[in-house]
Amino acid sequence: MAEAEVGDDVFGEDPTVNALQEKAAELLGKEAAIFVPSGTMANQVAIRAQTHHGDEIIADKNCHTFNYEAGAVAALCGVLVHTIEGKRGILKVQQIKEAIRPDDYHFPPTRLICLENTHNRGGGSVYPLKEIVKIRQLAEETGLLMHLDGARLFNASVASGIEAKEYARYFDSVSFCVSKGLGCPVGSIVAGSAKLIEMVRRYRKMFGGGMRQAGILAAAGIYALDHNISRLKEDHDNAKKLAKALHAIKGVAITPEEVETNIVNFDVTETGMSAELVTNRLKPYGVLMLGISQTRIRAVTHLDVNGEDIDQAIDRIQHVLA
Ligand SMILES: Cc1ncc(COP(=O)(O)O)c(C=O)c1O
């Protein structure tokens, strides 16, 4: 990062940012890609560039865009979100079909389908490609666009053995984060057609995401794409190990077979403690987890956590829950 060649990326003159964008576009099999500061901005600029105010988008009820982006989809994109409840975040084509509005001036026009792969609140669930293919077919029949919130797309790819490019080809826009599991301090990508990415560039500027000598960040992104994709398997193995051990702890509810990638969600109702109490008690032991409801906790494995760390975390969780 310190040695990165830089320029002014707002003028498109940062060679390292340009190299990352080309690499990302190539990886996803898209014409163009653009570097943005966060996964949230990646989703928002992609949605904004493909919708008009008053349009409706279809998404899972627990998706990130609807729940965790500070209402940006309403405030910045001006669209309604027609939410449907998927199973662990995975929507079926028939559910989407039923949510598409009839062509009648009483209704908001349905414009875009937004899927999340892997699904965060769904516990890192991997979208079955077969379902995506069917949803794409429906989108084509009904003239809808598709956006993939692929914040953890490479986790899905490593877990399923399906290339990121293969997932991406069914979407008009695809985002992914070089932060999170890929290990960078900052950054996300949006990829799509060259025309779409030019629109996205305008909204990135509007939303305050145009950065100047961003090559220092893009250099980390390039490193991550070169070195940190295949190793995601280690995170998945560690997550599975953690899930199995949690399953053996009295009072913890978890289905270890559902852990497909690097996210481990579990419930502590039967321990008589709240998620907040458990996470607060774990914090001084260096075990950082997130309460995602009154009783549910999310743990995420990543490149700074190895197998021995998992063993230690398990000991400390046992101690706190005993
Ligand atoms: C599925 C998904 N999309 C988007 C984001 C947003 O990423 P960021 O935190 O970089 O804004 C997250 C963050 O957790 C996420 O899980």
The ligand as an ORCA input file, in Angstrom:
! r2SCAN-3c Opt
* xyz 0 1
  C     -24.424     -8.488      2.675
  C     -23.818     -7.166      2.990
  N     -23.900     -6.178      2.110
  C     -23.371     -4.976      2.332
  C     -22.686     -4.721      3.492
  C     -22.152     -3.330      3.741
  O     -20.800     -3.250      3.748
  P     -20.065     -2.008      4.469
  O     -20.048     -2.328      5.906
  O     -18.717     -1.991      3.807
  O     -20.851     -0.786      4.146
  C     -22.562     -5.722      4.463
  C     -21.842     -5.464      5.737
  O     -21.852     -6.245      6.644
  C     -23.149     -6.976      4.207
  O     -23.084     -7.973      5.103
*
